[in-house]
């Protein structure tokens, strides 16, 4: 998720994100890599990361109950 935040931060500051960050970001969501704008791609990566965290927390909660 930090990678996607770095890309979004650069874009919001009007800077070009680091090429290595962009390349790695595209590997995280390959289906969107060539079609979605970079900011949307970064947001999707963040959303997926947060979704996984929520699923893990819910799984831990039901296991401990």
Protein Blocks (a to p, Z undefined) as FASTA:
>chain_A
ZZmmmmmmmmmnopacdfklmmmmmmmmmmlmmmpcfklmmmmmmmmmmmmmmmmmmmmm
mmmZZ
